[in-house]
Amino acid sequence: MDNDQSGCEVSQPVGDWVLSSVQARILEGVAAGFSSGRLSRELYLSSKTIDYHVRVMSDKLQAPNRVALVSRAFVLQILRADSWPPRISRETVD
């Protein structure tokens, strides 16, 4: 698949950005449809921390909301298209 418009290849992180392990788990949860409240309980983080990381990832991927964030993550192959629940491509995690 050719992603020359985004400047990303299948096995490359998005630009210089690599997801932290916490961001990866949050993005997987958002992609699975989990609320900030549920993610905060499952990951033992505050909802504000979850929302902060969602905002940071949304800014990095220029996504205005969670749906767009997940869509961009699939298009950029940050999230794997061959698994459910959604999983991060390991090449994009530190």
N, CA, C and O of each residue as an XYZ file, in Angstrom:
376
protein
N       0.836     -1.177      0.000
C       0.000      0.000      0.000
C       0.878      1.236      0.000
O       1.860      1.292      0.740
N       0.555      2.201     -0.793
C       1.372      3.388     -0.940
C       0.803      4.518     -0.103
O      -0.325      4.956     -0.327
N       1.582      4.993      0.864
C       1.154      6.093      1.724
C       2.018      7.320      1.512
O       2.355      8.003      2.478
N       2.389      7.622      0.261
C       3.315      8.714      0.032
C       2.751     10.074      0.435
O       3.537     10.989      0.683
N       1.440     10.254      0.514
C       0.895     11.535      0.935
C       1.186     11.801      2.404
O       1.388     12.952      2.789
N       1.211     10.769      3.229
C       1.455     10.971      4.652
C       2.934     10.937      4.994
O       3.328     11.358      6.082
N       3.764     10.439      4.072
C       5.180     10.326      4.348
C       5.521      9.140      5.225
O       6.642      9.042      5.724
N       4.566      8.232      5.421
C       4.770      7.090      6.310
C       4.776      5.798      5.511
O       4.051      5.654      4.526
N       5.594      4.875      5.944
C       5.584      3.539      5.379
C       5.019      2.601      6.413
O       4.849      2.975      7.573
N       4.729      1.400      6.008
C       4.066      0.436      6.873
C       4.781      0.247      8.192
O       4.125      0.242      9.233
N       6.083      0.092      8.200
C       6.785     -0.260      9.425
C       7.437      0.938     10.114
O       8.293      0.757     10.979
N       7.051      2.139      9.750
C       7.687      3.322     10.319
C       6.765      4.021     11.309
O       5.546      4.002     11.142
N       7.345      4.642     12.347
C       6.531      5.472     13.228
C       6.033      6.695     12.467
O       6.527      6.976     11.374
N       5.089      7.413     13.006
C       4.551      8.604     12.368
C       5.561      9.728     12.544
O       5.706     10.284     13.633
N       6.256     10.057     11.459
C       7.299     11.073     11.546
C       8.332     10.655     12.574
O       8.831      9.530     12.543
N       8.655     11.572     13.496
C       9.592     11.275     14.573
C       8.871     10.718     15.801
O       9.505     10.359     16.793
N       7.554     10.651     15.725
C       6.750     10.305     16.886
C       6.549      8.808     17.013
O       6.143      8.132     16.068
N       6.842      8.307     18.202
C       6.593      6.904     18.534
C       5.701      6.905     19.763
O       5.957      7.634     20.721
N       4.662      6.095     19.739
C       3.747      6.018     20.880
C       4.450      5.467     22.107
O       5.272      4.556     22.000
N       4.133      6.011     23.262
C       4.584      5.390     24.508
C       3.705      4.162     24.743
O       2.664      4.013     24.103
N       4.113      3.292     25.647
C       3.301      2.110     25.920
C       1.942      2.505     26.505
O       0.943      1.835     26.243
N       1.894      3.577     27.287
C       0.623      4.057     27.844
C      -0.270      4.578     26.720
O      -1.458      4.259     26.672
N       0.296      5.378     25.819
C      -0.488      5.888     24.693
C      -1.000      4.746     23.826
O      -2.128      4.798     23.335
N      -0.187      3.722     23.634
C      -0.608      2.574     22.830
C      -1.818      1.895     23.460
O      -2.775      1.562     22.761
N      -1.782      1.689     24.764
C      -2.902      1.041     25.448
C      -4.145      1.918     25.411
O      -5.261      1.416     25.273
N      -3.954      3.225     25.535
C      -5.095      4.151     25.471
C      -5.696      4.144     24.067
O      -6.917      4.078     23.920
N      -4.861      4.210     23.041
C      -5.362      4.212     21.666
C      -6.104      2.917     21.353
O      -7.143      2.947     20.693
N      -5.592      1.791     21.811
C      -6.302      0.522     21.623
C      -7.674      0.568     22.286
O      -8.661      0.098     21.721
N      -7.727      1.133     23.480
C      -9.004      1.242     24.185
C      -9.978      2.178     23.497
O     -11.167      1.878     23.395
N      -9.481      3.307     23.026
C     -10.331      4.254     22.300
C     -10.865      3.581     21.037
O     -12.042      3.723     20.707
N     -10.010      2.859     20.339
C     -10.434      2.165     19.117
C     -11.479      1.095     19.403
O     -12.323      0.804     18.555
N     -11.422      0.515     20.586
C     -12.410     -0.500     20.974
C     -13.703      0.144     21.483
O     -14.672     -0.557     21.774
N     -13.719      1.482     21.592
C     -14.922      2.189     21.998
C     -15.042      2.450     23.483
O     -16.123      2.795     23.961
N     -13.960      2.295     24.224
C     -14.001      2.503     25.670
C     -14.018      3.994     25.997
O     -13.378      4.800     25.321
N     -14.755      4.341     27.034
C     -14.807      5.723     27.512
C     -13.547      6.024     28.325
O     -12.805      5.120     28.707
N     -13.324      7.306     28.578
C     -12.199      7.703     29.430
C     -12.350      7.106     30.821
O     -11.363      6.697     31.433
N     -13.579      7.055     31.323
C     -13.827      6.476     32.641
C     -13.432      5.013     32.707
O     -12.772      4.582     33.652
N     -13.836      4.251     31.702
C     -13.479      2.829     31.692
C     -11.973      2.648     31.558
O     -11.376      1.828     32.255
N     -11.357      3.421     30.654
C      -9.906      3.315     30.477
C      -9.174      3.698     31.759
O      -8.172      3.076     32.112
N      -9.668      4.713     32.455
C      -8.996      5.127     33.690
C      -9.060      4.016     34.734
O      -8.093      3.796     35.464
N     -10.182      3.319     34.810
C     -10.299      2.204     35.761
C      -9.404      1.030     35.359
O      -8.765      0.413     36.211
N      -9.361      0.726     34.071
C      -8.583     -0.428     33.614
C      -7.074     -0.170     33.647
O      -6.288     -1.086     33.892
N      -6.676      1.074     33.400
C      -5.249      1.388     33.330
C      -4.721      2.041     34.611
O      -3.538      2.366     34.706
N      -5.601      2.228     35.586
C      -5.215      2.859     36.861
C      -4.618      4.245     36.656
O      -3.602      4.600     37.254
N      -5.277      5.020     35.794
C      -4.904      6.406     35.527
C      -6.144      7.261     35.740
O      -7.264      6.749     35.704
N      -5.958      8.544     35.959
C      -7.128      9.420     36.089
C      -7.757      9.654     34.716
O      -7.094      9.518     33.688
N      -9.039     10.008     34.713
C      -9.699     10.315     33.428
C      -9.043     11.514     32.764
O      -8.975     11.588     31.537
N      -8.556     12.462     33.576
C      -7.874     13.630     33.000
C      -6.588     13.214     32.297
O      -6.233     13.785     31.266
N      -5.892     12.230     32.844
C      -4.680     11.730     32.193
C      -5.031     11.043     30.878
O      -4.337     11.219     29.877
N      -6.101     10.268     30.881
C      -6.556      9.612     29.645
C      -6.891     10.680     28.610
O      -6.427     10.610     27.472
N      -7.695     11.669     29.000
C      -8.084     12.735     28.076
C      -6.878     13.511     27.564
O      -6.842     13.901     26.397
N      -5.889     13.737     28.428
C      -4.656     14.417     28.011
C      -3.965     13.630     26.903
O      -3.596     14.199     25.876
N      -3.789     12.328     27.103
C      -3.108     11.514     26.092
C      -3.911     11.429     24.793
O      -3.332     11.435     23.706
N      -5.233     11.352     24.897
C      -6.074     11.345     23.696
C      -5.890     12.662     22.945
O      -5.790     12.673     21.718
N      -5.846     13.770     23.683
C      -5.648     15.081     23.053
C      -4.278     15.181     22.379
O      -4.171     15.686     21.261
N      -3.234     14.702     23.053
C      -1.884     14.736     22.473
C      -1.844     13.911     21.179
O      -1.311     14.362     20.165
N      -2.409     12.705     21.226
C      -2.417     11.855     20.022
C      -3.260     12.488     18.920
O      -2.886     12.437     17.748
N      -4.388     13.079     19.284
C      -5.244     13.743     18.294
C      -4.515     14.905     17.638
O      -4.613     15.100     16.427
N      -3.787     15.676     18.432
C      -3.006     16.786     17.874
C      -1.929     16.275     16.917
O      -1.734     16.828     15.835
N      -1.234     15.214     17.330
C      -0.170     14.661     16.478
C      -0.717     14.167     15.136
O      -0.071     14.312     14.098
N      -1.915     13.582     15.173
C      -2.501     13.014     13.950
C      -3.495     13.962     13.293
O      -4.169     13.593     12.331
N      -3.585     15.180     13.812
C      -4.486     16.207     13.281
C      -5.911     15.673     13.174
O      -6.562     15.797     12.137
N      -6.376     15.078     14.265
C      -7.712     14.500     14.323
C      -8.577     15.330     15.278
O      -8.182     15.545     16.424
N      -9.739     15.797     14.837
C     -10.571     16.660     15.676
C     -11.359     15.929     16.769
O     -11.869     16.570     17.687
N     -11.464     14.604     16.683
C     -12.231     13.861     17.684
C     -11.742     12.407     17.731
O     -10.858     12.019     16.967
N     -12.321     11.612     18.628
C     -11.876     10.226     18.818
C     -12.089      9.364     17.574
O     -11.249      8.527     17.245
N     -13.205      9.569     16.890
C     -13.475      8.781     15.678
C     -12.411      9.065     14.626
O     -11.886      8.146     13.997
N     -12.101     10.324     14.441
C     -11.076     10.699     13.469
C      -9.697     10.186     13.902
O      -8.894      9.772     13.066
N      -9.429     10.215     15.204
C      -8.159      9.694     15.719
C      -7.996      8.219     15.359
O      -6.945      7.806     14.870
N      -9.028      7.440     15.600
C      -8.974      6.007     15.293
C      -8.856      5.795     13.781
O      -8.079      4.953     13.333
N      -9.612      6.545     13.009
C      -9.541      6.420     11.545
C      -8.138      6.718     11.035
O      -7.590      5.961     10.234
N      -7.554      7.828     11.502
C      -6.194      8.179     11.080
C      -5.203      7.104     11.512
O      -4.288      6.766     10.762
N      -5.380      6.567     12.717
C      -4.467      5.524     13.204
C      -4.535      4.288     12.321
O      -3.509      3.651     12.084
N      -5.721      3.932     11.827
C      -5.830      2.798     10.906
C      -5.204      3.126      9.553
O      -4.475      2.308      8.991
N      -5.485      4.321      9.029
C      -4.945      4.724      7.724
C      -3.422      4.764      7.750
O      -2.767      4.357      6.790
N      -2.859      5.256      8.857
C      -1.407      5.346      8.976
C      -0.779      4.036      9.459
O       0.428      3.962      9.685
N      -1.603      3.022      9.613
C      -1.172      1.685     10.021
C      -0.500      1.678     11.392
O       0.399      0.880     11.659
N      -0.961      2.589     12.254
C      -0.561      2.560     13.655
C      -1.348      1.451     14.336
O      -0.809      0.692     15.142
N      -2.638      1.370     13.998
C      -3.482      0.267     14.446
C      -3.512     -0.795     13.350
O      -3.626     -0.473     12.167
N      -3.412     -2.042     13.744
C      -3.456     -3.157     12.795
C      -4.891     -3.389     12.327
O      -5.824     -3.368     13.130
N      -5.059     -3.606     11.051
C      -6.383     -3.843     10.483
C      -6.788     -5.312     10.567
O      -7.924     -5.652     10.234
N      -5.890     -6.186     11.004
C      -6.168     -7.622     10.987
C      -6.480     -8.197     12.361
O      -6.403     -9.411     12.551
N      -6.835     -7.338     13.333
C      -7.111     -7.874     14.663
C      -8.301     -7.173     15.304
O      -8.586     -6.008     15.025
N      -8.977     -7.901     16.155
C     -10.017     -7.335     17.002
C      -9.922     -8.015     18.351
O      -9.876     -9.245     18.379
N      -9.889     -7.327     19.452
C      -9.951     -5.869     19.506
C      -8.725     -5.243     18.851
O      -7.707     -5.908     18.660
N      -8.828     -3.959     18.508
C      -7.730     -3.285     17.804
C      -6.419     -3.384     18.574
O      -6.393     -3.263     19.798
N      -5.349     -3.602     17.851
C      -4.005     -3.679     18.427
C      -3.089     -2.734     17.674
O      -3.272     -2.476     16.485
N      -2.102     -2.225     18.390
C      -1.099     -1.332     17.822
C      -0.074     -2.150     17.052
O       0.288     -3.253     17.459
N       0.391     -1.596     15.931
C       1.529     -2.196     15.239
C       2.751     -1.978     16.112
O       3.028     -0.843     16.500
N       3.463     -2.993     16.419
C       4.582     -2.901     17.368
C       5.668     -1.943     16.920
O       6.422     -1.448     17.758
N       5.775     -1.667     15.636
C       6.807     -0.760     15.138
C       6.582      0.668     15.591
O       7.492      1.494     15.512
N       5.364      0.976     16.072
C       5.043      2.360     16.436
C       5.097      2.605     17.938
O       4.718      3.681     18.400
N       5.562      1.627     18.706
C       5.621      1.761     20.158
C       7.051      1.748     20.623
O       7.876      0.996     20.104
N       7.363      2.612     21.644
C       8.735      2.648     22.169
C       9.049      1.418     22.989
O      10.159      1.287     23.505
